[in-house]
Amino acid sequence: MPIEKRWVVKPQGDPQTVAHLATELKIPSVLANLLVQRGIDTVEKTNRFFNPSLADLHDPFLMKDMDIAVARVEKAVRDNEKIMVYGDYDVDGCTAVALVYKFLRLIGHKNLMFYIPDRYTEGYGISVKGIDLAAHKGVGLIIALDCGIKAMEKVAYAKSKGVDFIICDHHLPADEIPQAVAVLDPKRVDCSYPFDELSGCGVGFKLVQAYAMTHGIPSEPVLELLDLLVVSIASDIVPLVGENRVLAYYGLKILNSKPCNGLLSIIKICGLDKHNITIDDIVFKIGPRINAAGRMRMDENDENASPSGGHAAVELLIEGNKQQAAEFGNVIDAYNQDRKSIDRTVTQEAHDYIESNPELKARKSTVVYNPKWMKGIVGIVASRLIETYYRPTVVLTMSNGFVTGSARSVPGFDLYQAVESCSDLLENFGGHMYAAGLTMRPENVVEFTRRFNDFVEEHIDPQMLVPEVEIDSELLFSDVTPRFREHLSRFQPFGPGNTAPVFMTRGVSNHGDAKLVGLELEHLRMNLFQRQKPNTKIQAIAFQQPTHYEWVRSGRPIDVCYQIVENHYRGMVSTQLRIKDIKPVSGR
C-alpha cells in the first residue's frame, strides 16, 4: 500500500495586495494569489515575470575572470591552438560541451576536440587520462564545463604538461581555487555576478555571450544555442527564476521552433508534439535519454575522445546532418532502453531484499548493497526506493575494488550531514542536502550502515517520513475557464522556485468510465465533475495511483489535489488535471 500523504495548504497572500493585483491586472484572485505567493507583489514585477526579456540578461563581464577567459580564448583562436572542450557525463555537462563546441566551430575555429570522462574508469570531474590525452594531441587550452572547481591538483598537473585551463563551473568551490588561467563560477566568494544559480551549461553560455559581445558577433546564431541550454536548466533542476527563467523561456522557443538536429531526433523518438515541448517533457523524456548515455558503457573507441557513453551524447548534439543525427538518436535511445531495463531489475531486487528483511524494513533509513549492481544507475534506484519507502536511502555497489554509491534524501532532512558523520569510513564523498555520492573500502560497509542508520534515527523528524503535498489554493472546477487557463499558462516555464501550482477541489466524483491504463495498469484515468456543479466535467489522469480505482469507479465522492495541464493529442488540445493525490470522502 502507498504511504498516505499529508496535504498542506500554503499560507495565502496578503488579501489587500492580492485584491489590488487582481483588479489592476484583470485576472482571477486565485491567480493574483499565486503571484503574491511567489513574491511578485507589484504590477511592475508581474510584467517582468509574464514577459521575460533578453534585455534582463546580466552582463557576462560582471563574472569574475570573464575578461581573462575571453582573452585566452581569443589567443587560442588567433594562434589556431588546439582546444579541448571538456565536460561532465550528465545532461548539464554534455549540453555544455556541445554548446561551447558548436560556438567555436561557428566562429571558424576548426582545431577542436571534446572529451567526456568515463563514469566507470575515470569518475566525475577532471581526469589525469583526459589531461594526458590533451597533451598527447597537442592541446594548448582545455575549457572545462560543469566540473573542475575543486580540481587543484589536476589543473597543476595540466600546467606541468603545458596545457592551460579555463574552468566554467557552478558548484560550490572549496576554500582554495584552482590555479587555472580563469575560473568562472558565480558561486565564488569573490565573484559579484548578480545571479549564482546558473547551470554548468549556463556558465558556458555566458562565456560564449561575452566572446560574441567582444567581437560583434550577431546575437541570432548565439541565441540559437539556447535549445541546448534549456535542456540543461531543466535536467539539472536549477531554480527557474531570475536569469534562468529568461534563458529557459527563450530556450523553449528555440526548442519548439528550430531545435538542433540532435535534439530534433530525440523529440521525434519520444513522440513529442514538436511545437508544444515543456520543461516536463525535457525532465521526463529528453533529459533521461541524454543522461542514459553517460550511465552506460560504449564499446567503440574513438581516437579523438574518451570511449564513454557521454561521448555519444555530445556527438548527437553537435551533429549537423539530419540523417546522421537520427542514427545517433537511435543509439542514445537504445542506451535509454537498456538503462530502464537494468534499473527496473535492480529496483525490484532491492525492493525484494528490503521486504524480506523485517529489521531493515522497520528502520527510518535504507542502506542496501549488492556488488553486482551497475554503478551508473544506483542513484536512480535510490530515488525509486524513496518513492516506496519514503526515507533517506543509500544504494551501494562495487566498482574498481571499492564500494561506491549514491544517497538520496526526503524533503527537510540534511543527507550530507548524515554522510559526513561517517567521513572517517569513507575514501571520498560529495554532494548536498538532498543527494550525495560516496566511496569506501568493502570492509567499512557494515559499520557505515550501522552509523548512517543511527544518525538518521537520532536526527530525523518523524513528520519528514510522511510525504507532503503542498497546495497553493482551493479551486472550483467552474473556475477553470479558457481565460483562466490562458492566464495560468503565462506562469510557465515551471520548475524549482516557480513550481507548477497545485490546486485542491473537494467533493468531486467520477462521471462515466474510470479506467486503469498503462502497460501494468498502473495509472488511473477518469472524468471528474464537481458535485455542486454537475455540468463542469474535466478529464483527469492519476499516474502511479491505481489504489482508489474501485472507489472512484463507483462514483463515490473524493477530494483531489492536482495540476492543470494542456493535453495535446492528434492535433487536439484539451484541459487535463494531473492528479497529485486522491482522498476518498466518507459520509458525504
N, C-alpha and C positions, 0 to 999 in steps of 0.2 A: 504494500500500500504506500502511496506517496505521502510525504510529510505534509501535514496541514499547514498552510501559510497564514501569517498574520497580515491583516490589512491595516495599513496606517495611512490616514489622510493627512497630507502635508498641511502645515499652517497656511491659512488663506491670506491673501494680500490685504494691505490696508484698505478698508472699504471706500474711503474718500478718494484715494489715488486710483483705485480700480474704476470707480464711477466716472471720474474725470477722464481717464483714458478711453473708456467705453464710449463716452459722449463725443470726445474730440476726434476719435478715430472711426467712429460709427461702426463699432464691432460689438458682438455679444459680450456681456460682462464676464462670462466664463473664460473667454479668450483674453480679455483685459487682465483677468486674474492670473492667467498663465504668464503673461509678460511681467507682471509685478513680482511673481514668484521667482522669476529669472533675473531680477534686479534691473529690469527695463521699465523704469517708472516715469519716464517723460516722453512727450511726443517726439522730441529730437532723437532720443536713444532708440525709440521704436522705428523711426525712419531709417536709421543706420542699420538696425537689426534686420528689417524687412528688405532693405535694398543694399546688400553688400557691394562695396565699390573697390575696384583695384587701386583707387587713389588712397585707400586706407591702409595699403601695404606699407610696412615700415622701410625706411632707407636701409638697404643692406649694410652700408658702411658704418651704421651705428654698432655693428657687431665687432667685438674685439678681434683684432688681427685681420679683418677683411681686406684692408688696403694691402697688407703684406701678402696675403693669399693671392689676390688678383695680380699683383706684380710678379709673383713667382710663376703663375700660370702663363702670364704674358711672355715671360722669358722662355719658358718651355716651348710655347708655340712659335715664338720668333726664331729660336735656335733649332727648331724641329727635334727637340728632345723626345725620347720615347716616354710616354706617360702610361702608368698602370692605374686604372680605376678599380679600387679595392672595396669590397663591401661584405656585410654580414649575409648569412644564408637565408634569412627570413624575408618576408614581403618587403619590409621597410628597406632592408639592405639591397635587395635585388632591384627594386624600383629606383632607388637612389643611384646605383651603379648605371642602370640603363639611362636615367635622365642625364647624368653628367657626361656619360659616354656619347650619347646622341648629340648633346650640345657641342662637344669638342669636335665631333665629326661634322656637325652643321657649319662650324666656323672654318672648316677646311683642314683641321689637323688630323692627319691620317696615321701618324706614328703612335698607334694606340694599342692597348690590350686591357683586358679586365680580368679580375681574379675574385673568385668566391671560395673561401676555405671549405674544406670538407668537414662536416659536423663530427664525423666519426674518428678521423685520424688527426685533425688539427684543432677541433673545438672552436669555441667562439673567439672572435677578435683577430687581431693581427698575429700572423704565424711566422715562425722562422722559415718554414717551407716557402711561403709566399714571398718573403724578402729575398731568399736565395734565388728563387726563380726570376725575380725582378732584376737582381744583379747580373745573373747569367744572361738575361735577354737585353742587357744594356739600358735598363730603365733608369732615368735620371730623377723622376718625380713620381711618387705614389700619392694619389688622392684617396684617402680612406674615408669611407662613409658609413654612418651608423655604428661605428666602433672606433677604438683607438684612444679614448680619453684617459685610460689608465695604462697605456702601453709604453711606459717609460723605458723599460729595458729593450723592447723590440725596436723602438724608434732610434735608440742609441746604437743598437746593432746595425740597423739600416744605414745610419750615418757613417759607421765604420766601413761599410761596403760602398760608400759613395752615392747612396740613394737618399734623396730628400723626401720629407713627408709633409703633406697638408692634411690635417685631421678635421673632419666635419662630423661632429657627434652631437647627441642631445641627451646623453646620460650624465648622471651626477659625477663630477670629477672628484678625484682624491685631493689631498692637501697639496700634492705636487702635480704640476702639469708637464706632460712630455715635452722634451726639447725639440719639437718639430719646428719647421720653418714658420708655420702658422697653425694655430689651434682655434677652430671656430666651434664654439659651444655656448649657446645663450645661457646655460646654467653655470658658467664660470663665475666665481665670486667677483672677479674684476671686469666682468662684461656688463655694460649698461644697456644692452639691447632691450627694447621695451616688452618683448614677448618671449618667454622662456619655455613654451610648450610645443615648439616645432617638432615634427618627426625628424628622423635622420635624413630622410629624403628632402624634408623642408629646408634643413640647413644646406644641403647640396644645392637646392634651388636658389637660395639666397646668394650663394657663390656665383652661380650662373647669371642671376639677375645683376649682380654687381659688375661682372665682366661685361655683360651686354650694355649696361649703362655707360661704362667707361669707354667702350668702343663704338657707341652709337648704333648698336645692332637693333633693328626694329623689334618692337615688343611682340608682334604676332607670332613669329616662329618660337619665341621663348614661352609664350603663354600656351602654345600647343603641347608643351611638355607637362601641363598640369593634369592631364589624364593619368599619368604615372603618379603624380604627387597625391591626388585624391585617393588612389588605391592604397598608398602608404598611410595616409592620415586615417582612413577608415580601419585598415587592418592592424595598425599599431595602437589603436584605442587611445590616441591622444585627445585632449579636450577640444571639442568642436566649438570653440569660442574665439573671439579676437581674430588674429591674423589667420588662424586655421580655418575659421568659418568662411572668410573671404576666399582663401585658396581652394577649399573644398567646394564652395558654391560654383566657382568658375571651372574647377576641375570636372565637376559633374556635367557642366555644359559641353566641355570638350569630349568627355567620355560618351555622352549621348549623341553627339553630332559628328565628331571626327576623331574617333579613337585610333591609336596606332594599330598597325596590322596585328601585332601580337595580342593586344587586349581584345581586339575585334574577334580574333579566333576563339578566345576563351568565352566571350559573350555569346557567340554562336553555339559553342559546345554546351554552355549552360542553358541554352534555350531561352535566354532573356529577351524581353522586348527592348531592342537596342535604342529606343528613344525615351525610355522611362526607367533607366537604371538609377537605383537609390543607394544610399550608404549601406543599407541592409543587404542589398544584392552583392556589394563588394565584400562585406564581412562574412556572409554565409556561402557565397558561390565563387566569386572571382578570387578573393584572397586565399582561401584554403587550397586552391589548385596551385597557385604560385608557391605557397608555403610547403606543400607536399613534396615538391621537387627537392627542397633543401633538407627534408626529413629522410629522403630515400638515398640510395647509393646509385651512382652511374657506373656502367661497365666501360664505356668509352673513355679514352684518354686523349685529350686534345693537347698538343704540344704548347699551345699558347695560353692555356688556362688550367685551372685545377680540375680534376675529374670529379667534381661534385654535382649533385643534382641541381644545386643553385645555379651552376653554370648554364644548365639547360634553360632555366627560367629567364636568365638575362638574354641568352640567345633569342628566345622567343620575343622578349620585349624590345629588342633593338632591330629585329628583322624588317627589312624594307620590302621584301617580296611577299605578296599576299599568299601565294600558294605555299611557299616555304614556311610562312608563319602558321598556316593551317596545319602543316605537318608537325611543326614544333608543338602547336597547341594540343594535338593528339597525344604526343609524347608526355606532355605535362598532365593531361587528363588521365593517362594510364598510371602515372605516378600516384595521382589522387585516388584512383580506384584501388590500387594496391594498399595505399595508406589507410583508406577506410576499412578495407577487409582486415588488415592487421590490427587496427585499433579496436574494431568490434570484437575480435578474438581475444585480445589481451584484456579488454574491459570485462568481458564475460569471465575470463579466468580469475581476474582479481575479485570480481563480484562473488564468484563461487567460493573462493578462498575465505572471504570475509563471512559469508553466510554459513560456512561450515565451522567457523571458529567463534563460538559464543562470547568468549572473553574479548576478542578483537571487536566484534560487532557492538558490544556494550560500551566501548570506550568513547571518549569525546573527540578523538582524532583517529586518523588512519595512517599507518605506515605499512606498506606491502613491498615485498622484494621477490623478484624472480630473475636469476641471471640470464635467462633465455629471452627476455623481452627486448624489443628493439628500442634503442636509446632515443631515436627520433620521435617516438610517439608517447613517451611516458608523461609528458605534460598534458597532452590531450586526455589520456586515461585518467590522470588526477582530476581534471575538470569533470569528466564523465562521472567519476565516483562521488564527487561533491553533489552532483545532480540527484543521486540516490540517497546518500547518507548525510549530506549537508554538515560537514565538519572539516577542519584543517586536514589536509591529505598530502602524503609524500609517497611517490611511486619510484622505486629503485630498481636498477638493473646493473649488469656487469658490462664494462667497456674498457678494453686495453688494460686489463688486470686490476682495475679499480671499480668500486661500486659508485655509480653515478645516478642522479635522478632529478626529478622536478617536484616542487612543492606548490600547492595552491591553497588559498585561504577562503574564508567566508567573510562577508562584509563586517567590518568593525574589529576583526582580530588581526594583530600585527604578527604575521607569519615570520617576517625577517627576524624579529626578536627571538622567536622560538628556535629558529635555526641557529642564530648567533649564540644562543645559550649553550649550544653543543659544539662551538667552534673548535675546541681543543681536540675533538674527534674527527675533524674534517681536514682534508687536504686543501680544499678551497671551496668557496661559496660566494654567491652574489644574488642580488635581486632587490625586492622592495616589499612593501607591506603585504601585498596580495599574491606575489609569485616569487619563487626563488629557484636557483639551481645549486646543486651541491655534489661534492665528490669526497669519498672516504675510502679507507682501506677495508677489505672484506671483514677483517676481524673486529671492526668497530660497529657493525650493523646492529648487533643485539643491544649494545649499550646505547647507541644513538636512538634506537626505537624506544627504549625504556625512558630515556631522559626527555626526548621530544614529547612523548605522551604525558609524562609527569608535568612538564612545563605548561602544556595546553590545559590539562586538568586543573592546575592551580590558577591559571590566569584568565581563562575564557569565561565570559558572562554567559550563563545558560540561555539567555534570550538570543544570543548570537547563533545558537544552534537551531533556531526556528526561522525558516525562510520568511522574508518580509516582502510584501508588495506595497510600494509607495504609490498612493493615489493622489493625483493632482486636484481632482474636483469631482463632485457628483454631477450627473447629467441625465436629462430625459432624452429618450430616443427621438422625440419630436423636435428636439433642438438641433439634431444632426441634419440640417438643410444643405442644399448645394452651396449656398453662400457661406455657411459655417465651414464647410469643407474647404472652400476656396481660401478663406482667411487662414485656416489651420495649415494649409499647405505652405504658406509663406514662412512658417516657423522652421521649415527644413533648410539645410540638412540637419538631421538629428544625430546625436551622438553624445559622448560624455560631456557634461557641462550644459548640454541642451538636449536632454533626452526626450524621446517621443512621449507626449503626455499620456498618462493613464487615467481613464475615467471610470466611474462606478455608476451602475444603474441597478436599482433594486426592483425585485418583484417582476422579473420577465419570464416568459415561457417559450418553449419551442412551438413553432407553428408549422405543421407538415411533418415531413420525414426528417428525423435526425439520423445521420449515418456515421459509421466508423469507416474511415478511409486510410489509405497508405498501405504499403507493402505488408505490414504486420498489423493492420487495422489499429494503428496507434493514435490516430488523430480523430477528433470529433467535429463533424460539420453539421450545422443546424441553421434554421431560420428563426430568429428571435423576434418577439413583439412584447411591448410593454403592456402589462395587464390593464393599466388605466387608459392606454392609447392603443387599442387593438388594431388600428389601421396602420400603425407605424411598424413596419416589418423590415429587419435588417439581417443580411446574411452574416454568419459568424463561423470562424474556424478556431478550434482549441487544439494546438499542436501538443502531442505527447500527453493528452489528458483524456484517456478513454474511461476513466473510473466512473464518472457520473452518467454514463450513456443511458442506462435503463431509466434513471430518474428523469433525465432531460426528455427522452423519447416519449415518456408518459404524459408530458405536458405539465408536470408539476412545477411550481414556481422556483426560481433560482435568483440569486444575486450574482452579478458578473462584474469583473473589472477587466478593462480592455484598452487597446489602442485602436484608433481609427485609421484604416489604410485604404489605398486605392487598389482594387484588384483588376489587373489587365489580363484579359483572356480573349484570344482570337479577335483582336481589334475592338473589343467591348470594354468599357470602363465602368466598374460598379463600386459602391461603398462596401467595405467589409470590416467587421470587427475582428481583431486578432485577440482572442481571449487569453488573458494572463492567468485568471483563476476563476473557479466556479464554487459557489457555496449553495447547496440545497437549502431551501427555506421550508421549515416545518410549521404547520399550524396557520398558514395564511390562506 
